[in-house]
């Protein structure tokens, strides 16, 4: 684990290791109101480490941006105290914490959007689900955004970034992956517009550019990251030429000089492994176009993460599933200790059980 546990400069910050807590929607907010719960502060604090990097699960920037009942949001002052508690918990362990900001776009339901139709770049029928009080249900029919509405959504990203700054976060990550609104604009399977936001890839990344610039206006480029998912399948997303599209995206992000690009490997779809045994390819393919730090995500264990960083294909590795059940994952990986198996049934909603009650390795040994 020599490479995973060497320091690295990530934008404005120097980290002591390269094991990142991936952003994972866990549906543990207090309802109604999407209030960050005390158990969320426990969860993030437990998984923070000295000089480590924590990414907070996707936080919806408005009511219309919501996709899943119980998921995180920040568009109301009533949510502020809970987010400040999470920041304190991570900082108390010496960690750095970025908030991931998201707009679900067409991936939603009228029960989550305040009764209005979900929005998207274009109306393109697709197979998708949202989470409501009735469980996972088919998404509601969506409508295409009028070009005059787009600046308002960009402004919502800026306001959310300012809220995160004022609460003490260390930076923000734009969720441009997994078939949500930013990704819907980027990929031509979901973007059929003929105006300045559609057609050639230069136009399709315009919304991404404007959102990145809004975040940079609050934080500066060295405290902003962007997550993308080349060839991802979540949200029934697709592109006719993903290699050309995402190499262009990587070049655009490189020119902004952002802190990092966070790349999800296409062998992963949400919390499922699609292609067992396949080598990671996404970060390596984009390395030629992005010269700043790359975080790779998608089905890694300690050995494969170490190999990826050693090869220079990525600089840090984000862990999701293994981090759910191993709050001290960096320690366990560094010392090659056994990992506690994750509990898939607790991924999407629930109580503290199999969420914030997993012991550290020392706790397991003591028990």
C-alpha positions as CSV (number, residue, x, y, z in Angstrom):
1,X,0.0,0.0,0.0
2,X,3.0,2.3,-0.5
3,X,1.2,4.5,-3.1
4,X,-2.2,4.8,-1.4
5,X,-0.6,6.0,1.8
6,X,1.6,8.8,0.5
7,X,0.6,12.4,0.8
8,X,-0.9,14.3,-2.1
9,X,-1.9,17.8,-2.9
10,X,-5.6,18.1,-3.9
11,X,-6.3,21.6,-4.9
12,X,-5.9,23.9,-1.9
13,X,-5.3,21.0,0.5
14,X,-2.6,18.4,1.3
15,X,-3.9,15.0,2.2
16,X,-2.0,12.4,4.1
17,X,-3.5,9.5,2.1
18,X,-5.5,8.7,-1.0
19,X,-8.4,6.6,0.3
20,X,-11.5,8.7,-0.3
21,X,-15.0,8.2,1.2
22,X,-17.2,8.1,-1.9
23,X,-20.5,10.1,-2.0
24,X,-23.3,7.6,-1.4
25,X,-27.0,8.3,-1.2
26,X,-28.1,6.6,2.1
27,X,-31.5,8.1,2.7
28,X,-31.0,8.9,6.4
29,X,-32.3,12.5,6.6
30,X,-35.2,13.4,9.0
31,X,-38.5,13.7,7.3
32,X,-40.3,15.9,6.4
33,X,-37.8,18.6,5.5
34,X,-34.7,16.6,4.4
35,X,-33.0,17.5,7.7
36,X,-29.5,16.0,8.1
37,X,-29.8,13.6,11.1
38,X,-27.5,13.1,14.0
39,X,-26.8,9.6,12.8
40,X,-25.4,11.1,9.5
41,X,-23.0,13.2,11.6
42,X,-22.0,10.0,13.4
43,X,-21.5,8.2,10.1
44,X,-19.3,10.8,8.5
45,X,-17.3,11.5,11.6
46,X,-16.6,7.8,12.0
47,X,-15.2,7.6,8.5
48,X,-13.1,10.7,8.7
49,X,-9.4,10.4,9.3
50,X,-6.4,12.6,9.8
51,X,-5.6,14.1,6.4
52,X,-8.3,12.1,4.8
53,X,-10.9,13.2,2.2
54,X,-14.6,12.8,2.7
55,X,-17.2,13.4,0.0
56,X,-20.8,14.1,1.2
57,X,-23.6,12.3,-0.6
58,X,-25.4,14.2,-3.4
59,X,-27.2,17.2,-1.9
60,X,-30.2,18.5,-3.9
61,X,-30.1,22.2,-4.6
62,X,-33.8,22.8,-4.7
63,X,-37.2,21.0,-4.3
64,X,-37.4,20.4,-8.0
65,X,-33.9,18.9,-7.9
66,X,-34.9,16.1,-5.5
67,X,-35.1,12.4,-6.7
68,X,-35.3,10.2,-3.6
69,X,-37.3,10.5,-0.4
70,X,-34.9,10.7,2.5
71,X,-32.0,11.9,0.4
72,X,-30.0,15.0,1.3
73,X,-30.9,18.5,0.4
74,X,-29.9,22.1,1.2
75,X,-32.2,24.8,0.0
76,X,-33.7,25.9,3.4
77,X,-32.2,27.4,6.5
78,X,-33.8,24.6,8.6
79,X,-31.3,22.2,7.1
80,X,-28.2,24.3,8.1
81,X,-27.7,23.1,11.7
82,X,-27.5,19.4,10.6
83,X,-24.9,20.2,7.9
84,X,-22.8,22.2,10.4
85,X,-22.8,19.2,12.7
86,X,-21.5,17.0,9.9
87,X,-18.7,19.4,9.2
88,X,-17.7,19.5,12.9
89,X,-17.6,15.7,13.0
90,X,-15.2,15.4,10.1
91,X,-13.0,18.3,11.1
92,X,-12.8,16.8,14.7
93,X,-10.9,13.8,13.1
94,X,-8.6,16.0,11.1
95,X,-10.3,15.3,7.8
96,X,-11.3,17.5,4.8
97,X,-14.9,17.4,3.6
98,X,-16.5,18.5,0.3
99,X,-20.2,18.6,-0.3
100,X,-21.5,17.1,-3.6
101,X,-24.2,19.2,-5.2
102,X,-26.9,17.6,-7.4
103,X,-29.9,18.2,-9.5
104,X,-31.8,15.0,-10.4
105,X,-33.4,16.4,-13.6
106,X,-35.7,13.9,-15.2
107,X,-34.8,11.3,-12.7
108,X,-37.6,12.2,-10.3
109,X,-41.3,12.1,-9.5
110,X,-43.9,14.8,-8.8
111,X,-44.1,13.7,-5.2
112,X,-40.5,14.8,-4.8
113,X,-40.6,17.9,-7.0
114,X,-43.4,19.7,-5.2
115,X,-46.0,18.6,-7.7
116,X,-44.3,20.0,-10.8
117,X,-43.0,17.9,-13.7
118,X,-39.3,16.9,-13.5
119,X,-37.1,18.9,-15.9
120,X,-34.6,17.8,-18.5
121,X,-32.7,19.2,-21.5
122,X,-35.2,17.4,-23.8
123,X,-38.2,15.1,-23.6
124,X,-36.8,11.6,-24.2
125,X,-38.8,8.7,-22.8
126,X,-36.6,6.5,-20.6
127,X,-36.8,3.7,-17.9
128,X,-36.1,5.1,-14.5
129,X,-37.3,5.1,-10.9
130,X,-37.6,7.6,-8.1
131,X,-38.2,6.9,-4.4
132,X,-41.4,8.2,-2.8
133,X,-43.5,7.2,0.2
134,X,-44.7,4.3,-1.9
135,X,-41.1,3.0,-2.5
136,X,-39.3,3.0,-5.8
137,X,-41.8,4.0,-8.5
138,X,-41.5,4.8,-12.2
139,X,-40.4,8.4,-12.7
140,X,-43.0,11.0,-13.7
141,X,-43.2,12.4,-17.2
142,X,-40.6,15.2,-17.6
143,X,-40.6,18.4,-19.6
144,X,-37.8,20.2,-21.5
145,X,-36.3,23.3,-19.9
146,X,-36.9,26.6,-21.7
147,X,-33.6,28.3,-22.3
148,X,-34.7,31.2,-20.1
149,X,-34.9,28.8,-17.1
150,X,-31.3,27.5,-17.2
151,X,-29.7,30.6,-15.6
152,X,-32.0,30.1,-12.6
153,X,-30.7,26.5,-12.0
154,X,-27.1,27.7,-12.3
155,X,-27.9,30.3,-9.7
156,X,-29.3,27.5,-7.4
157,X,-26.0,25.7,-7.7
158,X,-24.2,28.9,-6.7
159,X,-26.4,29.6,-3.7
160,X,-25.9,26.0,-2.5
161,X,-22.1,26.4,-2.9
162,X,-22.3,29.5,-0.8
163,X,-24.3,27.7,1.9
164,X,-21.6,25.0,2.0
165,X,-18.9,27.6,2.3
166,X,-20.7,29.5,5.1
167,X,-21.2,26.3,7.0
168,X,-17.5,25.5,7.1
169,X,-17.1,22.9,4.3
170,X,-13.8,22.7,2.6
171,X,-15.1,22.7,-0.9
172,X,-17.8,21.4,-3.2
173,X,-18.2,18.7,-5.9
174,X,-20.5,19.1,-8.9
175,X,-22.4,15.9,-9.6
176,X,-22.1,15.6,-13.4
177,X,-22.5,11.8,-13.4
178,X,-25.0,9.0,-13.2
179,X,-27.7,10.3,-15.5
180,X,-28.7,13.3,-13.4
181,X,-29.3,16.8,-14.9
182,X,-25.7,17.8,-15.7
183,X,-25.1,14.4,-17.3
184,X,-28.4,14.7,-19.2
185,X,-27.1,17.8,-20.9
186,X,-23.7,16.3,-21.7
187,X,-24.8,13.1,-23.4
188,X,-26.6,13.1,-26.7
189,X,-29.0,10.2,-25.8
190,X,-30.8,12.6,-23.5
191,X,-30.0,16.0,-25.0
192,X,-31.8,16.6,-28.3
193,X,-31.8,20.4,-28.1
194,X,-31.2,22.5,-31.1
195,X,-30.3,25.8,-29.3
196,X,-27.0,26.9,-27.6
197,X,-27.2,23.9,-25.2
198,X,-27.6,21.1,-27.7
199,X,-26.1,19.6,-30.8
200,X,-22.3,19.5,-30.9
201,X,-20.5,18.5,-27.8
202,X,-19.2,22.1,-27.3
203,X,-22.9,23.1,-26.8
204,X,-23.8,20.1,-24.7
205,X,-21.2,20.9,-22.1
206,X,-22.3,24.6,-21.9
207,X,-24.5,23.8,-18.8
208,X,-21.6,22.0,-17.2
209,X,-19.4,25.0,-17.8
210,X,-21.8,27.4,-16.4
211,X,-22.3,25.3,-13.2
212,X,-18.6,24.9,-12.7
213,X,-18.1,28.6,-13.2
214,X,-20.8,29.3,-10.6
215,X,-19.1,27.1,-8.1
216,X,-15.7,28.6,-8.8
217,X,-17.1,32.1,-8.3
218,X,-17.8,31.1,-4.7
219,X,-14.9,28.8,-3.9
220,X,-12.1,29.3,-6.4
221,X,-11.1,26.5,-8.7
222,X,-8.8,24.8,-6.2
223,X,-11.7,24.0,-3.9
224,X,-14.1,22.6,-6.6
225,X,-14.3,19.0,-8.0
226,X,-16.5,17.4,-10.7
227,X,-17.8,13.9,-10.9
228,X,-18.4,12.2,-14.3
229,X,-19.4,8.7,-15.4
230,X,-18.1,7.9,-18.9
231,X,-20.3,5.2,-20.4
232,X,-22.3,5.0,-17.2
233,X,-25.7,3.3,-17.4
234,X,-27.5,4.6,-14.3
235,X,-30.6,6.7,-15.2
236,X,-30.8,5.1,-18.7
237,X,-28.2,7.5,-19.9
238,X,-26.3,7.1,-23.2
239,X,-24.1,8.8,-25.8
240,X,-23.4,8.0,-29.4
241,X,-19.6,8.6,-29.0
242,X,-18.7,8.6,-25.3
243,X,-15.0,8.6,-26.0
244,X,-15.1,11.8,-27.9
245,X,-17.7,13.4,-25.5
246,X,-15.8,12.7,-22.3
247,X,-12.4,13.4,-23.6
248,X,-13.8,16.8,-24.5
249,X,-15.3,17.1,-21.0
250,X,-11.9,16.2,-19.5
251,X,-10.2,18.9,-21.6
252,X,-12.8,21.5,-20.5
253,X,-12.4,20.7,-16.8
254,X,-8.6,20.6,-17.2
255,X,-8.6,24.2,-18.5
256,X,-10.5,25.4,-15.4
257,X,-7.7,24.1,-13.2
258,X,-10.2,22.5,-10.7
259,X,-9.0,20.5,-7.7
260,X,-9.8,17.2,-9.2
261,X,-11.9,15.2,-11.6
262,X,-13.8,12.2,-10.1
263,X,-14.4,9.4,-12.6
264,X,-16.8,6.5,-12.1
265,X,-15.7,3.4,-14.0
266,X,-18.4,1.9,-16.3
267,X,-18.1,-1.5,-14.8
268,X,-20.2,-0.1,-11.9
269,X,-23.9,1.0,-12.0
270,X,-24.9,2.7,-8.8
271,X,-24.2,0.1,-6.1
272,X,-23.9,-2.9,-8.4
273,X,-21.0,-4.4,-10.2
274,X,-22.0,-4.9,-13.9
275,X,-18.8,-6.5,-15.2
276,X,-17.1,-8.7,-12.6
277,X,-13.4,-9.1,-13.3
278,X,-13.1,-6.3,-15.7
279,X,-10.1,-4.0,-15.3
280,X,-10.9,-0.3,-14.6
281,X,-10.6,1.7,-17.8
282,X,-12.2,5.1,-17.3
283,X,-9.6,7.1,-15.4
284,X,-6.8,5.7,-17.5
285,X,-8.5,6.7,-20.8
286,X,-9.0,10.3,-19.6
287,X,-5.6,10.8,-18.0
288,X,-4.2,12.1,-21.2
289,X,-6.7,15.0,-21.2
290,X,-6.8,16.0,-17.5
291,X,-3.5,16.9,-15.9
292,X,-4.7,17.6,-12.4
293,X,-5.6,14.9,-9.7
294,X,-8.0,12.2,-10.7
295,X,-10.2,10.3,-8.2
296,X,-11.2,6.9,-9.5
297,X,-14.4,5.1,-8.2
298,X,-16.1,1.9,-9.0
299,X,-15.6,-1.6,-7.4
300,X,-12.1,-1.2,-6.0
301,X,-10.5,-3.2,-3.2
302,X,-7.2,-2.3,-1.5
303,X,-5.0,-4.2,-4.0
304,X,-6.7,-2.9,-7.1
305,X,-6.7,0.6,-5.8
306,X,-3.0,0.4,-5.0
307,X,-2.2,-0.9,-8.4
308,X,-4.2,1.9,-10.1
309,X,-2.4,4.6,-8.2
310,X,1.0,2.9,-8.7
311,X,0.4,2.8,-12.4
312,X,-0.4,6.5,-12.5
313,X,-3.8,6.0,-13.9
314,X,-5.4,7.8,-11.0
315,X,-4.2,9.7,-7.9
316,X,-6.8,8.8,-5.4
317,X,-9.5,6.1,-5.1
318,X,-13.0,6.5,-3.7
319,X,-14.5,3.6,-1.9
320,X,-18.2,3.2,-1.3
321,X,-19.5,-0.3,-0.4
322,X,-16.4,-1.2,1.7
323,X,-16.6,2.1,3.5
324,X,-20.2,1.5,4.6
325,X,-19.2,-1.4,6.9
326,X,-15.6,-0.4,7.7
327,X,-15.5,3.1,9.3
328,X,-11.7,2.8,9.7
329,X,-11.2,1.6,6.1
330,X,-7.9,3.5,5.5
331,X,-6.4,1.9,8.6
332,X,-7.5,-1.6,7.6
333,X,-6.2,-1.2,4.1
334,X,-2.9,0.2,5.2
335,X,-2.3,-2.7,7.7
336,X,-3.9,-5.3,5.4
337,X,-6.6,-6.2,8.0
338,X,-9.8,-8.1,7.3
339,X,-12.8,-6.1,6.2
340,X,-16.3,-6.4,7.7
341,X,-18.7,-7.5,4.9
342,X,-21.1,-4.7,3.8
343,X,-24.9,-5.1,4.3
344,X,-26.6,-4.3,1.0
345,X,-30.1,-4.3,2.6
346,X,-29.1,-1.2,4.6
347,X,-27.7,0.8,1.7
348,X,-31.0,2.6,0.8
349,X,-32.7,3.9,4.0
350,X,-33.1,2.6,7.5
351,X,-31.9,3.4,11.0
352,X,-28.5,3.4,12.7
353,X,-28.4,-0.4,12.3
354,X,-25.8,-1.4,9.7
355,X,-25.2,2.3,9.1
356,X,-23.5,4.1,12.0
357,X,-23.1,1.1,14.3
358,X,-20.2,-0.7,12.6
359,X,-17.2,-1.0,14.9
360,X,-13.6,-0.2,14.1
361,X,-11.1,-3.0,13.8
362,X,-10.0,-2.4,17.4
363,X,-13.6,-2.6,18.4
364,X,-14.1,-5.9,16.6
365,X,-11.0,-7.3,18.3
366,X,-12.1,-6.1,21.7
367,X,-15.5,-7.6,21.2
